[in-house]
C-alpha cells in the first residue's frame, strides 16, 4: 500500500511539473527547470545551471499561481497522510491500552495487604537487630600496620634498592 502511494505521488509530481524554462521577474532564465521542493518562501528548482531557490515574489504571476496551487495540493495530501497516520496510531494505542488493562490485576485489597506484610517484616527485622549482642571494643593498636606500610625513599636512598628488595 505504501509503495503504491509513493509511486502514485511520484507520477503526479513528475507529470504535474515537467521540465521547462522559467523566467523570473529580475530577468534570470532557468533552463530545463524542475521543482525539487516547495518552501514557505519560494520554490527550489533544479536546472541546467545548478540548483536555485526562487522567491514567490520573483516568479511571474501565472507561474506563481500554478506552483502555489501545486504546493497547496501537495500540502493537503501530506496533511491527509498525517491524519491517517495519527488515526492509526491512536487506534493502536487504544488497543494496547485495552490489552494492558486486561493483563493487570487491579485488586486493591492485595496491595494494602502487601504493605502490611512488608511493615510486619520490617518490624521483625528491627526486633532481631535489637536482640543482637553489643560489639566488643577493640583497642586502636590491635593490629600492627607498620610492617605493611613502606616509608617513602629519602633522597640519599632514592636510586638504590633497599636491603629487603636486594
Backbone as a ProteinNet text record, in pm:
[ID]
protein_1_A
[PRIMARY]
XXXXXXXXXXXXXXXXXXXXXXXXXXXXXXXXXXXXXXXXXXXXXXXXXXXXXXXXXXXXXXXXXXXXXXXXXXXXXXXXXXXXXXXXXXXXXXXXXXXXXXXXXXXXXXXXXXXXXXXXXXXXXXXXXXXXXXXXXXXXXXXXXXXXXXXXXXXXXXXXXXXXXX
[TERTIARY]
83.2	0	87.4	189.8	276.4	351.9	400.8	475.7	385.7	262.7	168.6	142.1	129	106.2	227.2	346.8	468.2	483	453.6	463.2	360.4	239	134.6	174.8	229.4	273.7	387.2	478.7	590.2	539.9	444.9	388.7	317.4	242.7	171.8	270.4	375.7	474.5	546.6	587.2	660.2	571.2	444.9	355.1	309.5	290.3	235.6	340.1	467.2	570.7	678.9	654.3	754.3	870.8	981.6	1097.3	1061.8	1093.9	1060	1155	1144.1	1223.3	1140.5	1200.4	1131.9	1202.9	1126.1	1181.1	1134.3	1228.9	1194.9	1172	1116.9	1087.9	1215.1	1326.5	1451	1533.5	1479.3	1543.9	1620.1	1632.5	1701.5	1612.1	1675.9	1602.9	1664.5	1582.2	1626	1584.4	1683.8	1653.9	1638.3	1541.9	1508.8	1488.9	1412.8	1391.1	1289.7	1323.5	1232.8	1220.8	1102	1079.6	1138.6	1223.3	1274.5	1179	1148	1050.7	998.5	885.9	824.2	859.6	893.8	925.7	822.9	808.4	713.7	748.6	877.2	916.8	948.4	932	958.8	965.5	1025	1036.3	1183.8	1226.5	1364.1	1361.7	1436.9	1442.9	1578.8	1577.3	1700	1695.5	1803.6	1804.5	1943.8	1963.7	2092	2208.6	2184.4	2290.5	2312	2239.1	2254.6	2120	2122.2	2001.6	1983.6	1863.4	1833.7	1701	1695.2	1567.1	1517.9	1395.6	1335.9	1219.6	1221.1	1114.3	985	873.1	742.9	725.3	773.7	754.9	837.8	942.3	1026.8	973.9	868.4	807.8	699.6	677.9	570.5	436.3	334.8	206.4	147.3	157.3	98.8	175	308.8	391.4	372	368	348.3	215.5	109.5	-22.3	-22.5	41	44.7	122.3	240.4	322.5	263.2	197	132.4	16.1	-55.9	-164.2	-105.9	5	70	121.1	178.1	227.7	113	0.2	-116.9	-169.5	-176.1	-225.3	-133.8	-3.7	91.4	80.1	60.6	46.5	-81.4	-190.7	-315.4	-300.5	-229.2	-204.3	-120.9	-23	61.2	-21.4	-112.4	-198.2	-289.8	-344.8	-431.5	-353.4	-231.8	-148.8	-118.6	-87.2	-60.3	-183.7	-300.6	-424.4	-448.1	-420.9	-436.1	-337.3	-213.5	-112.3	-152.1	-205.2	-248.4	-364	-461	-575	-528	-434.2	-380.8	-306.2	-227	-151.1	-245.2	-351	-446.8	-520	-555.6	-623	-529.1	-403	-304.9	-283.3	-278.2	-260.6	-381.7	-501.4	-621.3	-621.6	-578.6	-570.9	-470.1	-355.1	-253.5	-302.5	-376.2	-431.3	-530.8	-614.9	-710.6	-638.3	-535.6	-458.7	-388.4	-336.4	-264.6	-359.9	-479.2	-575	-627.2	-633.2	-678.6	-573.3	-447.2	-341.2	-311.8	-343.6	-322	-426.9	-387.1	-482.5	-502.8	-620.3	-641	-689.6	-692.3	-749.8	-671.5	-742.6	-680	-649.1	-722.3	-702.6	-563.5	-516.4	-383.9	-274.8	-292.8	-191.3	-179.1	-292.1	-285.7	-233.4	-266.8	-215.4	-64.5	-17	126.9	203.8	150.5	221.1	218.7	108.7	102	204.5	218.5	316.8	456.7	483.3	615.5	644.5	543.4	562.3	596.8	525.1	549.4	689.4	732.6	867	971.1	950.6	1044.3	1054.6	941	942	1013.2	991	1056.1	1207.3	1253.1	1396.3	1453.8	1381.7	1428.6	1439	1343.1	1349.3	1471	1497.3	1612.2	1741.8	1753.4	1874.8	1892.1	1783.3	1791.4	1834.9	1804.2	1840.8	1986.9	2058.3	2199.2	2283.7	2390.3	2476.6	2555.6	2596.6	2672.6	2810.8	2868.5	3001.7	3106.4	3208.9	3319.1	3412.3	3462.1	3553.8	3693.7	3761.3	3898	3990.1	4106.4	4199.9	4250.6	4290.6	4330.2	4451.1	4540.2	4659.4	4653.3	4539.2	4525.9	4594	4618.7	4690.2	4807.3	4924.1	5043.7	5057.1	5023.7	5026.4	5161.6	5254.2	5382.1	5458.3	5434.8	5503.3	5442	5319	5250.4	5280.6	5319	5341.8	5490.8	5543	5683.9	5701	5795.5	5814.7	5868.3	5839.2	5888.6	6039.9	6105.8	6252.7	6298.2	6407.9	6465.8	6557.8	6606.7	6690.5	6822.7	6876.2	7002.9	6984.3	6866	6843.7	6747.1	6726.1	6624.8	6656.2	6776.7	6807.9	6853.1	6881.6	6936.2	6825	6832.5	6732.3	6757	6651.4	6664.8	6716.3	6753.9	6810.4	6708.5	6581.4	6479.1	6449.8	6472.3	6445.4	6561.1	6685.4	6803.6	6816.3
-119.2	0	125.1	123.7	240.1	264.9	155	168.7	219.5	171.9	218.5	367.5	412.2	553.7	637.4	588	661.3	669.2	557.8	558.2	653.8	651.6	742.4	887.9	916.8	1051.7	1094.3	1004.7	1035	1064.2	983.3	1004.9	1139.9	1173.9	1302.2	1417.7	1407.8	1516	1528.7	1418	1422.9	1475.8	1431.8	1476.1	1620.2	1662.9	1796.5	1905.7	1871.7	1973.6	1925.1	1940.9	1896.3	1995	1947.8	2035.3	2143.8	2268.2	2381.1	2496.5	2599.1	2719.8	2815	2859.3	2950.2	3084.1	3191.1	3325.7	3396.5	3455.1	3527.9	3674.5	3749.3	3891.2	3974.3	3924.6	4001.6	3967.8	3887.2	3862.6	3731.1	3654	3525.2	3423.8	3335.1	3226.6	3095.6	3010	2878.2	2777.6	2720.4	2628.1	2486.3	2413.9	2276.8	2267.1	2359.9	2366.7	2261.9	2195.6	2100.7	2138.5	2122.7	2155.2	2043.5	2082.1	1985.3	1980.6	2097.7	2103.6	2246.4	2253.9	2382.5	2422.9	2548.3	2604.7	2714	2755.5	2863.3	2995.2	3018.7	3145.9	3135.5	3017.6	3006.3	2862	2845.2	2714	2686.5	2561.8	2524	2448.2	2502.4	2444.5	2381.1	2270.9	2212.1	2242.9	2299	2338.1	2313.5	2350.5	2325.4	2395.3	2507	2581.9	2542.4	2445.3	2404.3	2400.7	2447.3	2448.2	2587.7	2641.7	2774.9	2773.3	2860.5	2885.6	3019.5	3017.5	3139	3178.3	3301.7	3350.2	3360.6	3346.4	3353.3	3486.9	3594.7	3726.5	3744.7	3661	3672	3592.4	3516.7	3441.7	3525.6	3502.7	3574.6	3528.7	3614.1	3580.9	3447.4	3413.8	3288.3	3167.8	3175.9	3065.4	3052.2	3166.1	3164.8	3098.1	3133.6	3078.1	2927	2882.3	2739.2	2662	2712.9	2641.7	2651.2	2761.4	2770.6	2672.2	2651.9	2553.1	2412.9	2383.3	2252.6	2234.6	2341.3	2334.5	2312.3	2381.7	2365.2	2222.2	2168	2032.5	1932.4	1950.2	1859.9	1870	1991.5	2010.8	1944.6	1953.7	1889.5	1737.2	1681.8	1537.6	1496.3	1577.8	1548.9	1553.2	1650	1661.1	1539.2	1494.7	1376.4	1253.1	1238.8	1125.5	1130.7	1249.6	1264.1	1232.1	1272.6	1241.9	1090.9	1023	877.9	811	858.2	803	825.9	943.4	973.8	884.3	865.2	779.4	635.5	588	453.2	440.9	542	539.5	544.2	625.3	631.8	499	433.8	304.2	200	203.8	110.4	135.3	261.4	294.6	248	265.5	220	68.2	-0.7	-146.6	-192.3	-127.8	-162.4	-131.7	-23.9	12.9	-93.3	-140.7	-245.7	-373.9	-410.9	-531.5	-515.7	-398.7	-373.9	-380	-324	-325.7	-466.9	-551.2	-689.2	-772.6	-745.5	-824.7	-781.4	-658.7	-611.4	-668.1	-691.1	-733.3	-615.2	-553.1	-432.1	-448.8	-569.8	-576.3	-491.9	-400.8	-308.1	-375.5	-479.9	-546.8	-609.1	-664.9	-726.2	-623.1	-504.3	-400.6	-359.8	-338.7	-296.2	-408.6	-532.9	-645.9	-657	-626.9	-633.5	-534.1	-413.8	-315	-356.1	-418.4	-464.6	-575.3	-663.6	-771.2	-712.3	-614.5	-551.4	-481.7	-415.2	-347.8	-447.8	-559.9	-662	-720.6	-744.9	-798.1	-697	-570.4	-465.8	-455.2	-463.1	-457.6	-579.4	-695.4	-817.3	-806.6	-751.2	-733	-636.8	-532.3	-436.2	-501.2	-586.2	-656.1	-747.9	-820.5	-909.9	-832.9	-717.9	-637.2	-585.2	-554.8	-505.5	-615.9	-740.1	-851.9	-893	-843.4	-879.9	-827.2	-899.4	-850.4	-729.4	-643.3	-525.3	-566.9	-484.8	-512.3	-493.2	-574.7	-561.5	-452.7	-375.3	-268.4	-324.3	-286.3	-332.8	-213.7	-232.7	-121.8	-78.3	49.4	101.8	31.5	-24.2	-85.7	-238	-297.2	-442.1	-508.8	-430.5	-482.8	-389.6	-445.1	-365.1	-345.7	-227.5	-197.4	-147.1	-127	-68.9	-160.2	-290.8	-382.8	-380.1	-338.5	-336.1	-210.1	-104.2	23.6	48.1	70.8	100.2	251.1	307.5	452.9	493.8	616.4	662.3	674.8	653.3	662.5	805.6	820.5	953.3	983.7	1104.2	1143	1067.2	1025.3	953	810.9	751.1	613.7	603.1	711	712.6	617.3	607.7	525.6	386	359.7	231.6	142.8	8.8	-80	-96.9	-115	-131.5	-272.4	-295.4	-424.8	-534.7	-505.1	-608.3	-644.6	-550.2	-577.4	-650	-630.6	-688.9	-836.6
0	0	0	84.9	95	-35.6	-94.9	-219.8	-332.1	-334.5	-436.2	-419.7	-294.7	-267.8	-309.7	-279.1	-318.6	-470.5	-539.2	-686.4	-744.3	-691.9	-739.2	-716.3	-598.4	-567.6	-661.2	-688.3	-778.2	-918.8	-967.1	-1101.2	-1107.4	-1003.2	-1000.9	-1004	-924.1	-918.7	-1052	-1110.1	-1237.4	-1348.3	-1352.7	-1458.3	-1439.7	-1315.3	-1294.5	-1312.1	-1296	-1306.2	-1403.6	-1533.2	-1630.6	-1637	-1693.6	-1710.1	-1811.6	-1776	-1863.8	-1836.1	-1915.6	-1894	-1808.8	-1697.6	-1606.6	-1612.8	-1635.3	-1635.4	-1508.3	-1436.7	-1314.7	-1348	-1252.3	-1276.5	-1283.1	-1226.1	-1233.6	-1357.9	-1450.8	-1578.2	-1588.8	-1484.9	-1492.6	-1562	-1638.5	-1702.7	-1657.3	-1604.9	-1560	-1667	-1737.7	-1847.8	-1794.9	-1851	-1810.8	-1659	-1606.3	-1461.9	-1417.4	-1304.7	-1241.2	-1094.3	-1040.2	-899.4	-814.4	-719.9	-622.3	-504.2	-447.2	-337.8	-323.7	-254	-226.6	-84.4	-66.6	64.2	93.2	220.1	250.6	181.6	160.3	99.6	-48.7	-111	-253.6	-299.9	-418.1	-481.8	-505.3	-486.1	-516	-647.6	-744.3	-877.8	-902.1	-977.9	-1031.8	-1180.9	-1230.5	-1372.4	-1430	-1555.4	-1623.2	-1553.6	-1490	-1424.3	-1278.1	-1226.5	-1086	-1014.9	-891.7	-809.3	-751.4	-760.1	-707.5	-633.5	-532.4	-467.9	-520.6	-570.5	-625.3	-534.9	-488.2	-401.2	-480.6	-408.1	-474.8	-547	-487.3	-548.6	-675.4	-694.1	-813	-931.9	-912.9	-1023	-1089.3	-1217	-1285.8	-1227.5	-1235.1	-1171.6	-1218.4	-1344.6	-1395	-1339	-1340.5	-1290	-1139	-1068.9	-924.2	-888.1	-959.8	-931.3	-955	-1062.5	-1092.7	-985.4	-946.8	-847.4	-707	-675	-543.9	-534.8	-644.9	-645.4	-626.9	-693.7	-677.9	-535.2	-477.1	-339.8	-241.9	-264	-178.5	-186.3	-308.6	-328	-257.4	-270.2	-205.3	-52.6	-1.2	142.8	193.5	117.9	157.4	159.6	60.5	58.9	180.3	214.6	330.1	459.5	469.9	587.8	598.5	484.7	486.2	530.7	483.8	522.1	671.5	723.3	866.2	950.7	902.4	974	977.5	864.9	861.6	957.6	958.2	1048.8	1194.7	1224.4	1360.3	1402.4	1313.9	1346	1369.9	1288.1	1305.2	1438.1	1471.1	1596.6	1716.9	1710.1	1820.4	1838	1725.9	1734.4	1795.2	1755.5	1810.6	1959.9	2000.4	2141.9	2222.8	2170	2239.8	2252.7	2148.5	2153.7	2258.4	2261.5	2361	2501.7	2517.3	2648.2	2695.4	2603.5	2638.4	2679.7	2601.3	2634.2	2768.6	2794.4	2919	3038.6	3022.7	3134.3	3159.3	3056.8	3074.5	3146.9	3124.4	3186.1	3329.1	3365.3	3502.8	3595.1	3721.3	3823	3917	3913	3991.5	4134	4196.6	4331	4429.6	4495.5	4589.4	4722.5	4758.4	4887.2	4894.1	4782.2	4780.3	4803.2	4746.8	4763.5	4909.9	4976.7	5116.1	5203.7	5172	5249.2	5230	5111.8	5084.9	5169.9	5187	5269.3	5415.3	5459.3	5597.6	5620.8	5525.7	5537.5	5538.9	5449.3	5446.8	5579.1	5637	5764.7	5874	5876.4	5977.9	5962.9	5841.3	5817.5	5861.4	5834.7	5875.4	6026	6093.3	6239.5	6297.7	6237.1	6283.6	6267.5	6157	6134.5	6237.2	6269.9	6369.2	6506.5	6540.4	6670	6674.7	6566.2	6563.3	6578.1	6516.9	6527.4	6669.7	6737.2	6875.5	6970.8	6936	7022.7	7008.6	6911.3	6892.1	7007.4	7042.6	7149.9	7102	7195.2	7153.8	7102.9	7019.6	6965.5	7072.7	7067.4	7163.8	7115.3	7208.7	7174.3	7160.6	7051.5	7028.1	7046.4	7109.2	7123.8	6986.9	6971.2	6840.4	6781.3	6858.7	6801.9	6812.3	6788.3	6794.3	6675.8	6568.7	6452	6423.9	6405.6	6379	6228.6	6180.8	6038.3	5992.1	6079.2	6039.1	5944.2	5948.3	5858.9	5719.4	5711.4	5582.5	5502.7	5568.5	5501.3	5492.6	5371.9	5349.9	5344.7	5415.8	5411.2	5275.3	5231	5100.9	5104.7	4989.9	4987.2	5010.2	5079.7	5100.5	4984.2	4975.4	4861.6	4859.4	4973.7	4978.4	4926.2	4945.6	4905	4786.6	4715.2	4610.1	4497.3	4449	4335	4372.5	4497.6	4541.9	4593.6	4564.6	4620.6	4769	4845.8	4990.3	5019.8	5141.1	5180.4	5166.4	5188.6	5178.1	5032.9	4936.8	4795.7	4729.6	4779.9	4716.5	4743
[MASK]
++++++++++++++++++++++++++++++++++++++++++++++++++++++++++++++++++++++++++++++++++++++++++++++++++++++++++++++++++++++++++++++++++++++++++++++++++++++++++++++++++++++

